[in-house]
């Protein structure tokens, strides 16, 4: 449940405004952005708008009894626990992990039921280990770290998350990752935001049996947004490495998809910048329908360095079930089919290499030069 009041609304909503959408439309229109710097700066979380110095700070050494947080403020945690850290507060809460091990025997390791905002901060120089139970009484609480409200993860320390039940880190509203060295191993998704997931920094390694990074809202138009503006990401996923139900937007960062069925999947995909390496077995980049977005599908590439290596068989490096537009960037593709689009294919700029040869038109090619439709 999202609360409104003391903390100003995040700027993210304005940053990810979807052009051409009314409350009754079921399509998202991609804008060919050329000014990536301002967009990246505005995509931030509201933790910076909280005066934490005005709130109390409490130091806690964890025991197996766990910890229940009910008041706003900063909580500095040390020690270990087989219990849970839970949050039910009317105000903002900052949890500083200062070298903790939480191996929950009953459910999520960190469970935020209510908070105006929760900041999970990784103390400098520390390693923090979090894991959840493989079973629980409330299966809707499906993350090792789970928040019903806005969640921001920051700090320069290390966080190792093992998800035994389902997902590693789950935010049911907006989820931001701004810093930290984070490793997630999960039996389903790695890191999942619902309304939005924004990664602006940090070193993130994900090994997921489901999707890697995901924005999952498929019922509210304008939500379900995955944005990457920075960071160093390495993702192994059995399904999609990067998945958004409505829009995926990449403006920076280094992204390495070591293995996945599909590298990036969303109805609308915009790549403005960044260094991307994608190894996939089905589609490298795929614009496809979701439950809420059934038209206006598109892939737009304005910049960046993109390397795609596809497995053999009926695979596509870039597959748009709508339009495909390349305005810039450097693309190096190794694939049986480099491009597949159902709408309009437009090449306005950039440098394209397919199977070692320079390409100057967006033909739909098979390996060896045969056209594909």
N, C-alpha and C positions, 0 to 999 in steps of 0.2 A: 504494500500500500504506500503510495507516494504522498508525502505531506508537503504542504506549501506554507510559507510564512517567513520565518527568520532568514532563510538562505535564498538569495536571488536565484531565479531560474537559470540553468546553465545556458551558455551561449551556443551549445551544440545544436539546438533546434533551429536557430537561424542559419547556422553554417550549412546544415544539411537540408535546407529548404528544397522541396521538390517542385520543379517548374511545371506548370500546366496541370496541376491536380486539384480538383475540387473534392468535396466530401463524398461525392457519389461516383467519382471516376475510379477505374481500376487499372490505371496505367501511370507509369512514372516516366518523365522525359529527362534524358540526360543532357546537361549543358556542357558544351565543349569549353571547359575552363582553361584559361591560359595564365591566370594569376594564382599560382598555387601557394605563394607565401602567406598572403593574408588569410586564406582559408585554413591553413595549417595552424596559424596562431590563434584563431578564434575557436578552434575545436578543443575546448578545455573543460575541466570539471569545476564544480562549484566549491571544492575544498579550499581554494585560494580566497574565497570570500568569507570564510569563517575566521573570526578572531579567537584562535584557540587559547591565547594568553588570558582571555577573560573567563575561561572555564577551568574547573579544578583538574589537577593531575593526581592520579592514584597509581602507586606502584603495587603490583600483585605478583606473588610467587605462586604459580599454579600448583595444585594438588590434584589427586584423582577425583576430587569432588567437583572439579570444573569451576566455572565462573559465570555468574549471572549479572549482566550489566543492565541497570535500569535507569541510570541518571546520565545526563549529558556530561561530556568531558573527555579528558585524555587518560588512557589506561596503558601503563607500561607493563608488559607481561614478560616474566622469566619463568624458568622451570619446565616441568613436564606434567602431562595429565592424560588419563584415559577417559576423562569426561568430556564435556562440551563447554565451549565459550558461547554464550547466548547474549543477544542484545534485544531489549525491548524498552525503547526510550522515546520521549517526545521531542528530543533535541538532537544535535549532532554528536557523534561519538567517534573518537580517534583511538584506534587500537595499535599500539606500537609493539611489534614482535621483536623481542630483544634476546634471541637465542632460545626459542621454545620448541618443545616437541609435544604435539597434540595428536594422540592416536585414539580417536573416539571409539568406544565399544558399543555405543547405542545409536548413532546417527551421524549427522554432519559434525565436523570438528568445530567449525565456526558457523553459527547460525544467527542471522540477523532477522528478527521477526518484524521489528519496527524501529525506525530511526529517521530523523530528518535527512541525515547523510551519514554514512560510515566511511571513514578513511582507515585503510589497513596499511600501516607504515612498517617497512622493513628496516630495522636499525642498522646503521653502518657497521660493516665488519662482522655481522652475525649470520648464522645459518639457522633457518627455521624450517621445521618439518611438520607437515600436517597430513593426516590421513583420516578417512572416515570408515564407518562400519559397513560391511557388505549387505546388511539388512537393516530395516528400520520400521517403526510403526506407521509413520507418515511418509509414504513414498513420493509425495509431491515435493518434499525437501530432497532434491535430487543432486545436490552438489556436496563435495567435501567441504568447500567454503560456499555458503549460500546466503544471499541477501534478498529480502523481499522489497527493499528500497534501493536508492542510489548507492553505489559502492565505487570507491576510488582506491586503487592500489599504487603505492609509491614507496620511496625510500631506496637506498643504495645497497641494502643487504640482500640475502639470498632466501628464496622461498621454494621448498620442494613439496609438491602436492601429489598425493597418491589417492586416486578415486577408485574405491572398491565397489561402490554401488552403481554409479552412473557417471556424472560429469565431475570435472575437477573444480572449476570456479564458476558460479552461477550468479548473475544479477538479474532480478526480475523487472527492474526498471532500466536505468542507464548505468553502464559499467565502463570505467576508465582504467587503463593501465598506463602510468606515466613514467615508471622507473622500476629498477630492481632487476635481479637475476632470478628468473622464475622458470621452474621446470614442472611440467604437469604430465602425469601419466594417468590415463583414465580408461575405464571399460566402456565408456561412451564418448561424449564430447569433451574437448579439452577446456576451453574457456568460452562461456556462452553468456552474452548479454541478451536481453529481450527487446526492449525498445531500441537500445543502441549499444554497440561495443566499439570503443575508441581506444586505439593503441597509439601513443605518441612517443614512447621511449621504452628503454629497458632491453634486456636480453632474455628472450623467451624461447624455451624449447618445449615442444608438445609432441607426445606420443599418444595418439587417441585411436580407439577402436571405432569411433564414430567420426564426427567432424572435428576439425582442429579449432579454428576460431569461428564463432557463429553469432549472428544476430537473428533471433528466432520469432519475433512478432509477425505473425501472418494474418492478424485480424484487424489491426488498427492502421488505416492508411497513413503513410508518412513515417511509420516506425520501422522496426526491422532493419536498421542501418548499421553496416560495418564500415568503420573508417580507420585507416592506418596512415598516420602522418610521420612516423619515425619508429625507431627501434630496430633491433636485430632479431629476426624471427627464424626459427628452424622448426619445420612442421612435418610430422609423419602422421598420416591419417588413413584409415581404411575407406572412408567415404570422401567428403569434400575437405580440403585443407582450409579454405576460406569460404564461408557460406553466409549469405544474407538473404532473408526472405523478401527484401524490397530493393536495397541498393548497397553495392560495395564500392567504396571510393578509396583509392590509394594515391596519396600525394607525396610519399617519401618512405624512407626506411629500407632495410635490406631484408628480403624475404626469400627463404630457401625452402621449397617444398621438396623434400627428399623422396617421398612416395605418397601417392593418393590416387583414388579413382578419378577425381577431378580437382584441379588446382584451385580455381575460383569459380563459384557459381552464385548467380543472383539474377533477377530480372533485368536490372540495370547495373552495368559495370563501367566505372570511369577510372582510368589510370592516368594521372597527371605527371607523376615522377616516381622515383624509387628504383631499386635494383632488385629484380625479380628473377629467380631461377625456379622453374616448375618442371617436375618429373611426374607424369601422370599416365594412367592406364586407360582412361576413357576420353575426357576432354581436358585440355589445359586450361582454357578460359571459356566459360559457358554461360551465355545469357539465356535463361529459360524461365518459364512461367512458375509462379508459386500459387498458393491458395488464394491470395488477394490480388496479385498482379498477373493479368492474363494477356495484356497487350502493351504496346510501347516498349518492347524489349530491345536492348541495344548494348553493344560494346563500343566504348569510345576510348581511344588511346591517344593522349596528347603529348606524352613524353615518357622518360624513363628508359632503363636498359632492361630488356626482357629476353630471357633465354627459356625456350620451351623444348623439352625432349619428351616425345610421346612413345608409348609402347606400340607394338605392331598390331595389326588388325584394323577393325572399323573404328578408328580414333580420329579426333580432330584437335589440332593445336588451339585454334580459336573458332568456336562454334557459337554463332548468334542465331537464335530463333526469331530474330528481328533484323535490325540494321547493324552494320559494322563500319566504323569510321576510324581511320588512322590519320592523325594530324601531325604526329611527330614521334620521336623516340627511336631507339635502336632495338630491332627485333631479330633474334637469331633462332630459327625454328628447325627442328629435326622431327619430321612427321610424315606419315603416309598421306595425310590430308592436312594442309597448312591452314586453310580458311574454308569455313562453311557458314553461309548466311542465307536466311530465308527472305530478307528484305533487300535493302540497298547496301552495296559495298562501295565505300569511298576511300581512296588513298590520296590525301592532300599533302603528305610530307612524311619525313622519317626515313630510316634506313632499314630495309628488309632483306634478310638472307634466309632462304629456304633450302635445306639440304645442301648447303655449301654454295648455292648460286644466288646472285643478287636478283631481287624481284622488284619490278617497277609498276606492276599492275596487280590488283587484287583478284587474280584468277583463282578459281577453286581447283587446286591441283592435287593430283595423286603423285606419289614418289615416282620419279622417272619422267615427269612432264605431262602425264595424261590429265585432261580436265575432269573435274568432278562436280556433280551438281546434286 
